[in-house]
Amino acid sequence: QMGTGFLTQASNKRSSALDLKGEEGREAIRRLESDKAREEAVLGPIMLTRTAAVREEYLQSRHVPAARVRPMREAAADPQRVARGVTCRHQGATGVDSGFGVPLAAFTFAHPGPRIGTPPPALGEHTDAVLAEIGCWPAGIARLRAAKVI
């Protein structure tokens, strides 16, 4: 079914972008909303006669940009997302036996761009090194550990 939340947001953004203010602007918005209501009244029942997947394929095959809303599991397995390298797969890590993916970059670069070469560290794996870098002495780190701060 067609949602209206995004349509309303788009309508508001369009009104702002076109600087539709005053009575003239309100009348233009009323006409647009009236047209939208007629469009939904005509297209709504037609769109419900086929599945979203069928509509998506039909429209895209005719070079009309269209995509259905996908459940997260399906979106994550989308071949385009996989091909773009949005996530980096690891076979396992400290405390994690099975494979898992971590976000890399949601965009691409002209050059190779970002990459992840190692799995994420275990919780606390680099605590001592980080604290040492900011000037903590080994004795101070030991006191923090004894007090269960770290």
PLY file of the C-alpha trace (Angstrom):
ply
format ascii 1.0
element vertex 150
property float x
property float y
property float z
element edge 149
property int vertex1
property int vertex2
end_header
0.00 0.00 0.00
1.18 3.54 -0.69
2.27 5.55 2.32
1.66 9.28 2.62
4.27 10.34 5.18
7.04 10.81 2.64
4.61 12.42 0.18
3.70 15.03 2.80
7.37 15.71 3.57
8.10 16.02 -0.14
5.16 18.39 -0.58
6.37 20.60 2.27
9.94 20.64 0.92
8.65 21.46 -2.57
6.59 24.36 -1.19
9.62 25.76 0.63
11.90 25.30 -2.37
9.46 27.07 -4.70
8.88 29.86 -2.17
5.10 29.36 -2.29
3.93 31.94 0.24
0.84 34.07 0.61
-2.56 33.43 -0.97
-1.07 32.65 -4.38
1.18 30.02 -2.83
-1.65 28.51 -0.78
-3.78 28.22 -3.92
-0.93 26.53 -5.81
-0.51 24.06 -2.93
-4.28 23.35 -2.88
-4.15 22.56 -6.62
-1.15 20.27 -6.14
-2.81 18.47 -3.22
-6.05 18.13 -5.18
-4.13 16.65 -8.09
-2.30 14.33 -5.68
-5.61 13.17 -4.18
-7.00 12.44 -7.67
-3.77 10.67 -8.63
-3.91 8.49 -5.51
-7.62 7.75 -6.09
-6.87 6.54 -9.62
-3.49 4.87 -9.10
-4.09 3.38 -5.63
-6.43 0.57 -6.73
-4.31 -0.10 -9.83
-1.10 -0.39 -7.80
-2.76 -2.90 -5.46
-3.50 -5.32 -8.33
0.15 -6.48 -8.47
2.85 -7.11 -5.91
5.44 -4.44 -5.20
8.14 -6.71 -6.67
6.22 -7.04 -9.96
5.64 -3.28 -10.11
9.30 -2.59 -9.38
10.48 -4.90 -12.17
7.91 -3.51 -14.62
8.79 0.13 -13.96
12.55 -0.41 -13.92
12.40 -2.34 -17.21
10.92 0.84 -18.70
13.67 3.03 -17.18
11.38 4.49 -14.51
13.30 4.81 -11.22
11.32 2.73 -8.74
12.09 0.56 -5.76
9.93 -1.12 -3.19
10.57 -0.91 0.53
12.51 -4.01 1.52
12.85 -5.77 4.88
16.32 -5.25 6.40
17.41 -8.87 5.78
16.57 -8.58 2.07
18.17 -5.14 1.73
21.37 -6.40 3.37
21.58 -9.29 0.88
20.95 -7.10 -2.18
23.54 -7.92 -4.90
24.23 -4.24 -5.60
24.99 -3.55 -1.94
27.27 -6.58 -1.84
29.03 -5.54 -5.09
29.63 -2.01 -3.78
31.53 -3.37 -0.79
29.43 -1.57 1.81
30.46 -4.11 4.44
33.64 -6.01 5.18
33.27 -9.72 6.02
35.37 -11.38 8.71
35.57 -15.12 9.37
35.64 -14.53 13.12
37.34 -12.50 15.81
38.27 -12.72 19.47
35.11 -13.92 21.20
33.21 -14.41 17.92
33.40 -17.87 16.35
31.25 -17.38 13.25
31.64 -14.99 10.33
30.22 -11.48 10.53
30.18 -8.23 8.59
31.01 -4.72 9.71
30.09 -1.46 7.93
32.81 -0.08 5.69
31.55 2.84 3.59
28.14 3.52 2.10
29.70 5.31 -0.86
32.35 4.52 -3.44
35.55 6.26 -4.48
37.32 6.73 -7.81
40.38 5.12 -6.19
40.31 1.98 -4.04
39.03 3.93 -1.02
38.60 2.69 2.54
39.27 -0.87 3.57
39.42 -2.95 6.73
42.36 -5.32 6.99
41.73 -6.94 10.36
38.72 -7.93 12.45
37.65 -5.52 15.19
39.67 -5.81 18.41
38.32 -7.57 21.47
36.81 -5.41 24.18
39.69 -3.87 26.11
42.38 -5.25 23.79
43.99 -1.82 23.26
43.07 -0.16 26.56
46.60 -0.11 27.98
48.13 1.23 24.76
45.51 4.00 24.43
45.90 5.06 28.06
49.70 5.06 27.67
49.38 7.29 24.58
47.49 9.90 26.58
50.11 9.89 29.33
48.93 7.32 31.87
51.77 5.51 33.65
51.68 1.72 34.09
51.11 2.17 37.85
48.08 4.41 37.18
46.67 1.92 34.69
47.15 -0.84 37.29
45.22 1.23 39.88
42.37 1.79 37.38
42.27 -1.93 36.69
42.33 -2.80 40.44
39.42 -0.39 41.01
37.58 -2.10 38.10
37.38 1.19 36.20
38.89 -0.61 33.22
0 1
1 2
2 3
3 4
4 5
5 6
6 7
7 8
8 9
9 10
10 11
11 12
12 13
13 14
14 15
15 16
16 17
17 18
18 19
19 20
20 21
21 22
22 23
23 24
24 25
25 26
26 27
27 28
28 29
29 30
30 31
31 32
32 33
33 34
34 35
35 36
36 37
37 38
38 39
39 40
40 41
41 42
42 43
43 44
44 45
45 46
46 47
47 48
48 49
49 50
50 51
51 52
52 53
53 54
54 55
55 56
56 57
57 58
58 59
59 60
60 61
61 62
62 63
63 64
64 65
65 66
66 67
67 68
68 69
69 70
70 71
71 72
72 73
73 74
74 75
75 76
76 77
77 78
78 79
79 80
80 81
81 82
82 83
83 84
84 85
85 86
86 87
87 88
88 89
89 90
90 91
91 92
92 93
93 94
94 95
95 96
96 97
97 98
98 99
99 100
100 101
101 102
102 103
103 104
104 105
105 106
106 107
107 108
108 109
109 110
110 111
111 112
112 113
113 114
114 115
115 116
116 117
117 118
118 119
119 120
120 121
121 122
122 123
123 124
124 125
125 126
126 127
127 128
128 129
129 130
130 131
131 132
132 133
133 134
134 135
135 136
136 137
137 138
138 139
139 140
140 141
141 142
142 143
143 144
144 145
145 146
146 147
147 148
148 149
